[in-house]
Amino acid sequence: MTKRIILFQNRDIGDTVLTLPMIGFLKQQLPHCELIVIAGKYTHPVLANCPDINQIIDWDEYQQQTDHVIIKR
């Protein structure tokens, strides 16, 4: 079974850039895990160029959905 790691990054573009080394480290330590990042649309161009990320979920679109549950804000 593949392990999933979900990272939430909803800050400025600079904060997003600073998380990229951590993402690379996670993938290096857990090469078979699936890395999913939840982030604002404005950060997608930066994240899309990171080969270690398997999936990017758009936070803005996620918030507009009515069929999800937010456990804690």
Secondary structure, DSSP 8 states (H G I E B T S, - for coil): ---EEEEEE-S-HHHHHHHHHHHHHHHHHSTTSEEEEEE-GGGHHHHHT-TT--EEEEHHHHHH-SS---S--
